[in-house]
Amino acid sequence: MEMRVASSREVLDDYDRGTLDAAIVQRHDDRRGGETILRETFGWISAPDYEHRPDEPLRLASQTESCSVRKMAISTLDAAGIPWTEVFVGGGVSTIGAAVSAGLAVAALVRRVAPVGVIDLGPQLNLPGLPALESVLHSNVADRQARSSLRTLAAAIRSAAS
Protein backbone atom coordinates (compact mmCIF):
# COMPACT_ATOMS: atom_id res chain seq x y z
CA MET A 1 0.00 0.00 0.00
CA GLU A 2 1.33 3.43 -0.95
CA MET A 3 0.42 6.47 1.15
CA ARG A 4 0.34 10.08 0.00
CA VAL A 5 -0.27 13.16 2.16
CA ALA A 6 -1.76 16.26 0.53
CA SER A 7 -4.72 18.57 0.88
CA SER A 8 -8.15 16.95 0.93
CA ARG A 9 -9.00 18.58 -2.41
CA GLU A 10 -5.84 17.23 -4.10
CA VAL A 11 -6.35 13.73 -2.70
CA LEU A 12 -10.02 13.66 -3.67
CA ASP A 13 -9.22 14.91 -7.18
CA ASP A 14 -6.63 12.12 -7.57
CA TYR A 15 -9.16 9.59 -6.27
CA ASP A 16 -11.78 10.84 -8.75
CA ARG A 17 -9.25 10.56 -11.61
CA GLY A 18 -8.60 6.95 -10.63
CA THR A 19 -4.96 7.46 -9.66
CA LEU A 20 -5.76 6.46 -6.06
CA ASP A 21 -7.72 3.42 -4.90
CA ALA A 22 -8.64 5.01 -1.57
CA ALA A 23 -8.69 8.46 -0.01
CA ILE A 24 -9.06 9.75 3.54
CA VAL A 25 -10.16 13.37 3.43
CA GLN A 26 -12.07 15.97 5.38
CA ARG A 27 -15.65 16.29 4.16
CA HIS A 28 -16.46 19.88 3.30
CA ASP A 29 -19.76 19.33 1.55
CA ASP A 30 -22.58 16.81 1.24
CA ARG A 31 -21.94 15.92 -2.39
CA ARG A 32 -20.49 12.46 -1.85
CA GLY A 33 -20.64 9.55 0.54
CA GLY A 34 -17.73 7.79 2.16
CA GLU A 35 -17.31 6.09 5.50
CA THR A 36 -17.06 8.54 8.38
CA ILE A 37 -13.95 7.77 10.38
CA LEU A 38 -14.20 10.58 12.92
CA ARG A 39 -15.59 14.04 13.53
CA GLU A 40 -13.02 16.81 14.01
CA THR A 41 -13.63 19.94 16.10
CA PHE A 42 -11.79 23.16 15.35
CA GLY A 43 -10.78 26.11 17.45
CA TRP A 44 -9.15 29.50 16.98
CA ILE A 45 -5.78 28.42 18.32
CA SER A 46 -2.87 30.58 19.47
CA ALA A 47 -0.43 31.17 22.30
CA PRO A 48 -1.99 32.30 25.59
CA ASP A 49 -0.08 35.59 25.33
CA TYR A 50 -1.27 36.40 21.78
CA GLU A 51 -2.31 40.03 21.68
CA HIS A 52 -5.07 41.27 19.43
CA ARG A 53 -5.87 44.95 19.20
CA PRO A 54 -9.57 45.46 18.43
CA ASP A 55 -8.76 48.25 15.94
CA GLU A 56 -6.54 45.93 13.84
CA PRO A 57 -7.44 42.97 11.63
CA LEU A 58 -7.12 39.54 13.21
CA ARG A 59 -3.71 38.09 12.31
CA LEU A 60 -4.12 34.64 10.74
CA ALA A 61 -1.75 31.76 10.16
CA SER A 62 -2.98 29.35 7.51
CA GLN A 63 -2.00 26.95 4.80
CA THR A 64 -2.05 27.77 1.10
CA GLU A 65 -5.12 29.02 -0.77
CA SER A 66 -6.11 25.51 -1.84
CA CYS A 67 -6.59 24.45 1.81
CA SER A 68 -10.27 23.91 2.60
CA VAL A 69 -9.72 24.64 6.31
CA ARG A 70 -8.28 28.02 5.32
CA LYS A 71 -11.37 28.66 3.18
CA MET A 72 -13.63 27.62 6.07
CA ALA A 73 -11.86 29.95 8.50
CA ILE A 74 -11.91 32.92 6.15
CA SER A 75 -15.55 32.45 5.17
CA THR A 76 -16.50 32.17 8.85
CA LEU A 77 -14.69 35.43 9.66
CA ASP A 78 -16.09 37.19 6.58
CA ALA A 79 -19.64 36.09 7.43
CA ALA A 80 -19.20 37.54 10.93
CA GLY A 81 -17.76 40.79 9.53
CA ILE A 82 -14.42 40.29 11.28
CA PRO A 83 -11.48 41.85 9.43
CA TRP A 84 -8.42 39.62 9.08
CA THR A 85 -5.00 39.55 7.48
CA GLU A 86 -2.74 36.60 6.72
CA VAL A 87 0.62 37.05 8.37
CA PHE A 88 1.88 33.48 7.99
CA VAL A 89 1.26 30.89 5.26
CA GLY A 90 2.74 27.51 6.07
CA GLY A 91 3.10 24.17 4.40
CA GLY A 92 1.46 21.97 7.00
CA VAL A 93 0.00 21.69 10.46
CA SER A 94 3.43 21.64 12.13
CA THR A 95 4.50 24.95 10.58
CA ILE A 96 1.15 26.54 11.42
CA GLY A 97 1.55 25.17 14.94
CA ALA A 98 4.97 26.81 15.24
CA ALA A 99 3.54 30.18 14.18
CA VAL A 100 0.70 30.05 16.69
CA SER A 101 2.98 28.78 19.47
CA ALA A 102 5.18 31.82 18.88
CA GLY A 103 2.16 34.09 19.27
CA LEU A 104 2.41 35.43 15.71
CA ALA A 105 -1.18 34.72 14.79
CA VAL A 106 -4.36 32.75 15.34
CA ALA A 107 -5.13 29.66 13.26
CA ALA A 108 -8.16 27.47 12.69
CA LEU A 109 -6.82 24.11 13.83
CA VAL A 110 -8.23 20.77 14.85
CA ARG A 111 -8.01 20.86 18.63
CA ARG A 112 -6.42 17.42 18.90
CA VAL A 113 -3.43 18.41 16.73
CA ALA A 114 -2.83 21.79 18.33
CA PRO A 115 0.66 22.12 19.84
CA VAL A 116 1.16 21.78 23.58
CA GLY A 117 0.77 25.07 25.41
CA VAL A 118 -1.61 26.80 23.01
CA ILE A 119 -5.25 27.58 23.73
CA ASP A 120 -8.50 28.24 21.89
CA LEU A 121 -8.81 32.04 21.94
CA GLY A 122 -12.15 32.04 20.12
CA PRO A 123 -14.29 32.76 23.19
CA GLN A 124 -11.84 35.35 24.58
CA LEU A 125 -11.70 37.24 21.26
CA ASN A 126 -15.44 36.78 20.54
CA LEU A 127 -14.68 34.88 17.34
CA PRO A 128 -17.45 32.87 15.69
CA GLY A 129 -17.54 29.13 16.22
CA LEU A 130 -16.04 26.94 13.53
CA PRO A 131 -17.98 23.98 12.15
CA ALA A 132 -16.91 20.45 12.96
CA LEU A 133 -15.84 18.41 9.95
CA GLU A 134 -15.89 14.70 9.31
CA SER A 135 -12.87 12.74 8.13
CA VAL A 136 -14.11 10.16 5.64
CA LEU A 137 -12.72 7.17 3.80
CA HIS A 138 -13.51 6.73 0.12
CA SER A 139 -12.50 3.42 -1.39
CA ASN A 140 -12.98 1.34 -4.49
CA VAL A 141 -10.62 -1.38 -3.24
CA ALA A 142 -11.82 -4.89 -4.07
CA ASP A 143 -8.88 -6.92 -2.76
CA ARG A 144 -9.66 -8.52 0.63
CA GLN A 145 -6.21 -7.86 2.09
CA ALA A 146 -6.25 -4.21 0.97
CA ARG A 147 -9.76 -3.73 2.46
CA SER A 148 -8.51 -5.23 5.71
CA SER A 149 -5.54 -2.84 5.70
CA LEU A 150 -7.87 0.12 5.18
CA ARG A 151 -10.08 -1.02 8.09
CA THR A 152 -6.97 -1.25 10.28
CA LEU A 153 -5.83 2.21 9.19
CA ALA A 154 -9.29 3.69 9.90
CA ALA A 155 -9.30 2.03 13.35
CA ALA A 156 -5.83 3.45 14.09
CA ILE A 157 -6.99 6.96 13.13
CA ARG A 158 -10.08 6.63 15.35
CA SER A 159 -7.93 5.36 18.21
CA ALA A 160 -5.38 8.15 17.89
CA ALA A 161 -8.16 10.75 17.95
CA SER A 162 -9.75 9.51 21.16
Helices and strands as residue ranges (DSSP letters): H 8-17, E 22-27, E 35-40, E 42-46, E 58-62, H 68-79, E 84-89, H 93-101, E 107-110, G 111-113, E 119-120, E 133-139, H 144-161
